[in-house]
Amino acid sequence: MDNVYIRQEKETSHVAFSPDEASVLRQIARLLVRERFMTREEQIRFLAFLKEGD
């Protein structure tokens, strides 16, 4: 197969979370790391995503 290059659009989030929702999502991310369903790096990216929505 020839080299095929697909340009990926950067996803942007315009989701605004309430402070309560963001707090719950942070707690879920913390739990996922503790239970080893998510790596620490993934948690950091997820928290950055939450921060974008602010």
PDB file with one MODEL, atoms N, CA, C and O in Angstrom:
MODEL        1
ATOM      1  N   MET A   1       0.851  -1.186   0.000  1.00  0.00           N
ATOM      2  CA  MET A   1       0.000   0.000   0.000  1.00  0.00           C
ATOM      3  C   MET A   1       0.888   1.237   0.000  1.00  0.00           C
ATOM      4  O   MET A   1       1.907   1.282   0.689  1.00  0.00           O
ATOM      5  N   ASP A   2       0.499   2.222  -0.764  1.00  0.00           N
ATOM      6  CA  ASP A   2       1.248   3.478  -0.801  1.00  0.00           C
ATOM      7  C   ASP A   2       1.150   4.182   0.542  1.00  0.00           C
ATOM      8  O   ASP A   2       0.234   3.952   1.332  1.00  0.00           O
ATOM      9  N   ASN A   3       2.110   5.030   0.766  1.00  0.00           N
ATOM     10  CA  ASN A   3       2.062   5.815   1.999  1.00  0.00           C
ATOM     11  C   ASN A   3       0.870   6.756   1.941  1.00  0.00           C
ATOM     12  O   ASN A   3       0.755   7.577   1.032  1.00  0.00           O
ATOM     13  N   VAL A   4       0.007   6.628   2.901  1.00  0.00           N
ATOM     14  CA  VAL A   4      -1.188   7.458   2.951  1.00  0.00           C
ATOM     15  C   VAL A   4      -1.090   8.313   4.207  1.00  0.00           C
ATOM     16  O   VAL A   4      -0.894   7.806   5.312  1.00  0.00           O
ATOM     17  N   TYR A   5      -1.227   9.594   4.017  1.00  0.00           N
ATOM     18  CA  TYR A   5      -1.161  10.497   5.151  1.00  0.00           C
ATOM     19  C   TYR A   5      -2.536  11.108   5.365  1.00  0.00           C
ATOM     20  O   TYR A   5      -3.115  11.725   4.471  1.00  0.00           O
ATOM     21  N   ILE A   6      -3.031  10.920   6.557  1.00  0.00           N
ATOM     22  CA  ILE A   6      -4.335  11.471   6.894  1.00  0.00           C
ATOM     23  C   ILE A   6      -4.113  12.604   7.882  1.00  0.00           C
ATOM     24  O   ILE A   6      -3.537  12.426   8.955  1.00  0.00           O
ATOM     25  N   ARG A   7      -4.584  13.752   7.487  1.00  0.00           N
ATOM     26  CA  ARG A   7      -4.453  14.902   8.379  1.00  0.00           C
ATOM     27  C   ARG A   7      -5.571  14.825   9.406  1.00  0.00           C
ATOM     28  O   ARG A   7      -6.752  14.801   9.062  1.00  0.00           O
ATOM     29  N   GLN A   8      -5.179  14.787  10.666  1.00  0.00           N
ATOM     30  CA  GLN A   8      -6.181  14.714  11.718  1.00  0.00           C
ATOM     31  C   GLN A   8      -6.465  16.106  12.239  1.00  0.00           C
ATOM     32  O   GLN A   8      -5.554  16.877  12.539  1.00  0.00           O
ATOM     33  N   GLU A   9      -7.721  16.406  12.338  1.00  0.00           N
ATOM     34  CA  GLU A   9      -8.135  17.676  12.905  1.00  0.00           C
ATOM     35  C   GLU A   9      -7.941  17.619  14.418  1.00  0.00           C
ATOM     36  O   GLU A   9      -8.228  16.604  15.053  1.00  0.00           O
ATOM     37  N   LYS A  10      -7.466  18.687  14.969  1.00  0.00           N
ATOM     38  CA  LYS A  10      -7.329  18.755  16.418  1.00  0.00           C
ATOM     39  C   LYS A  10      -8.722  18.959  17.007  1.00  0.00           C
ATOM     40  O   LYS A  10      -9.457  19.872  16.631  1.00  0.00           O
ATOM     41  N   GLU A  11      -9.056  18.075  17.943  1.00  0.00           N
ATOM     42  CA  GLU A  11     -10.364  18.200  18.578  1.00  0.00           C
ATOM     43  C   GLU A  11     -10.323  19.348  19.574  1.00  0.00           C
ATOM     44  O   GLU A  11      -9.385  19.481  20.360  1.00  0.00           O
ATOM     45  N   THR A  12     -11.334  20.149  19.525  1.00  0.00           N
ATOM     46  CA  THR A  12     -11.436  21.226  20.491  1.00  0.00           C
ATOM     47  C   THR A  12     -12.705  21.019  21.285  1.00  0.00           C
ATOM     48  O   THR A  12     -13.715  20.541  20.768  1.00  0.00           O
ATOM     49  N   SER A  13     -12.636  21.376  22.511  1.00  0.00           N
ATOM     50  CA  SER A  13     -13.781  21.184  23.384  1.00  0.00           C
ATOM     51  C   SER A  13     -14.378  22.528  23.748  1.00  0.00           C
ATOM     52  O   SER A  13     -13.671  23.458  24.135  1.00  0.00           O
ATOM     53  N   HIS A  14     -15.647  22.611  23.620  1.00  0.00           N
ATOM     54  CA  HIS A  14     -16.358  23.800  24.047  1.00  0.00           C
ATOM     55  C   HIS A  14     -17.363  23.429  25.125  1.00  0.00           C
ATOM     56  O   HIS A  14     -18.365  24.114  25.332  1.00  0.00           O
ATOM     57  N   VAL A  15     -17.074  22.336  25.801  1.00  0.00           N
ATOM     58  CA  VAL A  15     -17.951  21.868  26.855  1.00  0.00           C
ATOM     59  C   VAL A  15     -17.595  22.610  28.128  1.00  0.00           C
ATOM     60  O   VAL A  15     -16.439  22.635  28.549  1.00  0.00           O
ATOM     61  N   ALA A  16     -18.585  23.200  28.720  1.00  0.00           N
ATOM     62  CA  ALA A  16     -18.357  23.898  29.991  1.00  0.00           C
ATOM     63  C   ALA A  16     -18.964  23.046  31.103  1.00  0.00           C
ATOM     64  O   ALA A  16     -20.153  22.728  31.087  1.00  0.00           O
ATOM     65  N   PHE A  17     -18.131  22.690  32.051  1.00  0.00           N
ATOM     66  CA  PHE A  17     -18.584  21.903  33.188  1.00  0.00           C
ATOM     67  C   PHE A  17     -18.830  22.817  34.366  1.00  0.00           C
ATOM     68  O   PHE A  17     -18.111  23.793  34.578  1.00  0.00           O
ATOM     69  N   SER A  18     -19.847  22.492  35.123  1.00  0.00           N
ATOM     70  CA  SER A  18     -20.075  23.237  36.355  1.00  0.00           C
ATOM     71  C   SER A  18     -18.968  22.840  37.332  1.00  0.00           C
ATOM     72  O   SER A  18     -18.337  21.799  37.155  1.00  0.00           O
ATOM     73  N   PRO A  19     -18.726  23.650  38.351  1.00  0.00           N
ATOM     74  CA  PRO A  19     -17.693  23.292  39.330  1.00  0.00           C
ATOM     75  C   PRO A  19     -17.951  21.929  39.981  1.00  0.00           C
ATOM     76  O   PRO A  19     -17.011  21.182  40.253  1.00  0.00           O
ATOM     77  N   ASP A  20     -19.206  21.611  40.227  1.00  0.00           N
ATOM     78  CA  ASP A  20     -19.530  20.317  40.826  1.00  0.00           C
ATOM     79  C   ASP A  20     -19.215  19.164  39.878  1.00  0.00           C
ATOM     80  O   ASP A  20     -18.672  18.139  40.289  1.00  0.00           O
ATOM     81  N   GLU A  21     -19.564  19.343  38.598  1.00  0.00           N
ATOM     82  CA  GLU A  21     -19.277  18.306  37.606  1.00  0.00           C
ATOM     83  C   GLU A  21     -17.773  18.099  37.458  1.00  0.00           C
ATOM     84  O   GLU A  21     -17.302  16.963  37.408  1.00  0.00           O
ATOM     85  N   ALA A  22     -17.029  19.184  37.390  1.00  0.00           N
ATOM     86  CA  ALA A  22     -15.578  19.089  37.244  1.00  0.00           C
ATOM     87  C   ALA A  22     -14.960  18.397  38.458  1.00  0.00           C
ATOM     88  O   ALA A  22     -14.022  17.614  38.318  1.00  0.00           O
ATOM     89  N   SER A  23     -15.479  18.683  39.627  1.00  0.00           N
ATOM     90  CA  SER A  23     -14.973  18.050  40.842  1.00  0.00           C
ATOM     91  C   SER A  23     -15.198  16.541  40.814  1.00  0.00           C
ATOM     92  O   SER A  23     -14.306  15.768  41.164  1.00  0.00           O
ATOM     93  N   VAL A  24     -16.377  16.132  40.401  1.00  0.00           N
ATOM     94  CA  VAL A  24     -16.689  14.699  40.315  1.00  0.00           C
ATOM     95  C   VAL A  24     -15.803  14.036  39.269  1.00  0.00           C
ATOM     96  O   VAL A  24     -15.305  12.934  39.497  1.00  0.00           O
ATOM     97  N   LEU A  25     -15.598  14.685  38.128  1.00  0.00           N
ATOM     98  CA  LEU A  25     -14.755  14.111  37.081  1.00  0.00           C
ATOM     99  C   LEU A  25     -13.306  13.977  37.545  1.00  0.00           C
ATOM    100  O   LEU A  25     -12.637  13.003  37.200  1.00  0.00           O
ATOM    101  N   ARG A  26     -12.818  14.934  38.314  1.00  0.00           N
ATOM    102  CA  ARG A  26     -11.450  14.829  38.874  1.00  0.00           C
ATOM    103  C   ARG A  26     -11.347  13.638  39.817  1.00  0.00           C
ATOM    104  O   ARG A  26     -10.354  12.910  39.796  1.00  0.00           O
ATOM    105  N   GLN A  27     -12.371  13.438  40.643  1.00  0.00           N
ATOM    106  CA  GLN A  27     -12.377  12.307  41.577  1.00  0.00           C
ATOM    107  C   GLN A  27     -12.411  10.981  40.822  1.00  0.00           C
ATOM    108  O   GLN A  27     -11.744  10.023  41.214  1.00  0.00           O
ATOM    109  N   ILE A  28     -13.188  10.925  39.738  1.00  0.00           N
ATOM    110  CA  ILE A  28     -13.248   9.710  38.923  1.00  0.00           C
ATOM    111  C   ILE A  28     -11.881   9.423  38.313  1.00  0.00           C
ATOM    112  O   ILE A  28     -11.426   8.279  38.318  1.00  0.00           O
ATOM    113  N   ALA A  29     -11.225  10.452  37.789  1.00  0.00           N
ATOM    114  CA  ALA A  29      -9.891  10.276  37.202  1.00  0.00           C
ATOM    115  C   ALA A  29      -8.907   9.771  38.249  1.00  0.00           C
ATOM    116  O   ALA A  29      -8.090   8.895  37.965  1.00  0.00           O
ATOM    117  N   ARG A  30      -8.980  10.312  39.444  1.00  0.00           N
ATOM    118  CA  ARG A  30      -8.104   9.873  40.535  1.00  0.00           C
ATOM    119  C   ARG A  30      -8.338   8.400  40.855  1.00  0.00           C
ATOM    120  O   ARG A  30      -7.387   7.645  41.057  1.00  0.00           O
ATOM    121  N   LEU A  31      -9.612   7.992  40.899  1.00  0.00           N
ATOM    122  CA  LEU A  31      -9.957   6.602  41.171  1.00  0.00           C
ATOM    123  C   LEU A  31      -9.450   5.687  40.058  1.00  0.00           C
ATOM    124  O   LEU A  31      -8.928   4.606  40.331  1.00  0.00           O
ATOM    125  N   LEU A  32      -9.602   6.114  38.810  1.00  0.00           N
ATOM    126  CA  LEU A  32      -9.145   5.301  37.685  1.00  0.00           C
ATOM    127  C   LEU A  32      -7.636   5.079  37.730  1.00  0.00           C
ATOM    128  O   LEU A  32      -7.160   3.997  37.386  1.00  0.00           O
ATOM    129  N   VAL A  33      -6.886   6.086  38.149  1.00  0.00           N
ATOM    130  CA  VAL A  33      -5.437   5.927  38.279  1.00  0.00           C
ATOM    131  C   VAL A  33      -5.130   4.966  39.420  1.00  0.00           C
ATOM    132  O   VAL A  33      -4.279   4.087  39.287  1.00  0.00           O
ATOM    133  N   ARG A  34      -5.813   5.134  40.526  1.00  0.00           N
ATOM    134  CA  ARG A  34      -5.577   4.279  41.691  1.00  0.00           C
ATOM    135  C   ARG A  34      -5.865   2.810  41.364  1.00  0.00           C
ATOM    136  O   ARG A  34      -5.151   1.918  41.823  1.00  0.00           O
ATOM    137  N   GLU A  35      -6.911   2.563  40.572  1.00  0.00           N
ATOM    138  CA  GLU A  35      -7.287   1.197  40.210  1.00  0.00           C
ATOM    139  C   GLU A  35      -6.567   0.703  38.954  1.00  0.00           C
ATOM    140  O   GLU A  35      -6.834  -0.395  38.465  1.00  0.00           O
ATOM    141  N   ARG A  36      -5.657   1.522  38.441  1.00  0.00           N
ATOM    142  CA  ARG A  36      -4.820   1.196  37.279  1.00  0.00           C
ATOM    143  C   ARG A  36      -5.610   0.979  35.991  1.00  0.00           C
ATOM    144  O   ARG A  36      -5.226   0.159  35.158  1.00  0.00           O
ATOM    145  N   PHE A  37      -6.709   1.708  35.825  1.00  0.00           N
ATOM    146  CA  PHE A  37      -7.440   1.719  34.569  1.00  0.00           C
ATOM    147  C   PHE A  37      -6.975   2.875  33.693  1.00  0.00           C
ATOM    148  O   PHE A  37      -7.302   2.942  32.508  1.00  0.00           O
ATOM    149  N   MET A  38      -6.211   3.779  34.289  1.00  0.00           N
ATOM    150  CA  MET A  38      -5.721   4.965  33.591  1.00  0.00           C
ATOM    151  C   MET A  38      -4.308   5.230  34.103  1.00  0.00           C
ATOM    152  O   MET A  38      -4.030   5.069  35.292  1.00  0.00           O
ATOM    153  N   THR A  39      -3.417   5.638  33.197  1.00  0.00           N
ATOM    154  CA  THR A  39      -2.067   5.980  33.626  1.00  0.00           C
ATOM    155  C   THR A  39      -2.052   7.413  34.160  1.00  0.00           C
ATOM    156  O   THR A  39      -2.991   8.178  33.939  1.00  0.00           O
ATOM    157  N   ARG A  40      -1.015   7.755  34.840  1.00  0.00           N
ATOM    158  CA  ARG A  40      -0.871   9.108  35.381  1.00  0.00           C
ATOM    159  C   ARG A  40      -0.839  10.135  34.237  1.00  0.00           C
ATOM    160  O   ARG A  40      -1.403  11.223  34.356  1.00  0.00           O
ATOM    161  N   GLU A  41      -0.176   9.778  33.131  1.00  0.00           N
ATOM    162  CA  GLU A  41      -0.106  10.683  31.984  1.00  0.00           C
ATOM    163  C   GLU A  41      -1.493  10.914  31.384  1.00  0.00           C
ATOM    164  O   GLU A  41      -1.830  12.036  31.005  1.00  0.00           O
ATOM    165  N   GLU A  42      -2.293   9.849  31.300  1.00  0.00           N
ATOM    166  CA  GLU A  42      -3.657  10.002  30.796  1.00  0.00           C
ATOM    167  C   GLU A  42      -4.487  10.882  31.726  1.00  0.00           C
ATOM    168  O   GLU A  42      -5.315  11.673  31.274  1.00  0.00           O
ATOM    169  N   GLN A  43      -4.257  10.736  33.013  1.00  0.00           N
ATOM    170  CA  GLN A  43      -4.971  11.565  33.984  1.00  0.00           C
ATOM    171  C   GLN A  43      -4.621  13.038  33.777  1.00  0.00           C
ATOM    172  O   GLN A  43      -5.501  13.899  33.821  1.00  0.00           O
ATOM    173  N   ILE A  44      -3.361  13.323  33.555  1.00  0.00           N
ATOM    174  CA  ILE A  44      -2.929  14.700  33.341  1.00  0.00           C
ATOM    175  C   ILE A  44      -3.574  15.276  32.084  1.00  0.00           C
ATOM    176  O   ILE A  44      -4.028  16.420  32.088  1.00  0.00           O
ATOM    177  N   ARG A  45      -3.615  14.480  30.999  1.00  0.00           N
ATOM    178  CA  ARG A  45      -4.276  14.946  29.777  1.00  0.00           C
ATOM    179  C   ARG A  45      -5.761  15.179  30.009  1.00  0.00           C
ATOM    180  O   ARG A  45      -6.328  16.149  29.506  1.00  0.00           O
ATOM    181  N   PHE A  46      -6.390  14.293  30.768  1.00  0.00           N
ATOM    182  CA  PHE A  46      -7.811  14.429  31.067  1.00  0.00           C
ATOM    183  C   PHE A  46      -8.071  15.687  31.882  1.00  0.00           C
ATOM    184  O   PHE A  46      -9.022  16.422  31.612  1.00  0.00           O
ATOM    185  N   LEU A  47      -7.232  15.934  32.872  1.00  0.00           N
ATOM    186  CA  LEU A  47      -7.411  17.136  33.701  1.00  0.00           C
ATOM    187  C   LEU A  47      -7.171  18.402  32.880  1.00  0.00           C
ATOM    188  O   LEU A  47      -7.812  19.428  33.109  1.00  0.00           O
ATOM    189  N   ALA A  48      -6.242  18.324  31.923  1.00  0.00           N
ATOM    190  CA  ALA A  48      -6.013  19.475  31.033  1.00  0.00           C
ATOM    191  C   ALA A  48      -7.243  19.710  30.167  1.00  0.00           C
ATOM    192  O   ALA A  48      -7.607  20.855  29.898  1.00  0.00           O
ATOM    193  N   PHE A  49      -7.881  18.632  29.731  1.00  0.00           N
ATOM    194  CA  PHE A  49      -9.126  18.745  28.966  1.00  0.00           C
ATOM    195  C   PHE A  49     -10.204  19.424  29.804  1.00  0.00           C
ATOM    196  O   PHE A  49     -10.934  20.281  29.305  1.00  0.00           O
ATOM    197  N   LEU A  50     -10.305  19.045  31.070  1.00  0.00           N
ATOM    198  CA  LEU A  50     -11.276  19.686  31.948  1.00  0.00           C
ATOM    199  C   LEU A  50     -10.976  21.167  32.100  1.00  0.00           C
ATOM    200  O   LEU A  50     -11.888  21.994  32.103  1.00  0.00           O
ATOM    201  N   LYS A  51      -9.715  21.497  32.224  1.00  0.00           N
ATOM    202  CA  LYS A  51      -9.303  22.897  32.395  1.00  0.00           C
ATOM    203  C   LYS A  51      -9.654  23.717  31.162  1.00  0.00           C
ATOM    204  O   LYS A  51     -10.021  24.886  31.276  1.00  0.00           O
ATOM    205  N   GLU A  52      -9.539  23.095  29.957  1.00  0.00           N
ATOM    206  CA  GLU A  52      -9.892  23.790  28.720  1.00  0.00           C
ATOM    207  C   GLU A  52     -11.343  24.250  28.742  1.00  0.00           C
ATOM    208  O   GLU A  52     -11.670  25.323  28.233  1.00  0.00           O
ATOM    209  N   GLY A  53     -12.207  23.440  29.330  1.00  0.00           N
ATOM    210  CA  GLY A  53     -13.630  23.741  29.353  1.00  0.00           C
ATOM    211  C   GLY A  53     -14.000  24.882  30.280  1.00  0.00           C
ATOM    212  O   GLY A  53     -15.112  25.405  30.206  1.00  0.00           O
ATOM    213  N   ASP A  54     -13.088  25.273  31.147  1.00  0.00           N
ATOM    214  CA  ASP A  54     -13.373  26.365  32.099  1.00  0.00           C
ATOM    215  C   ASP A  54     -13.481  27.693  31.415  1.00  0.00           C
ATOM    216  O   ASP A  54     -13.716  28.708  32.070  1.00  0.00           O
TER     217      ASP A  54
ENDMDL
END
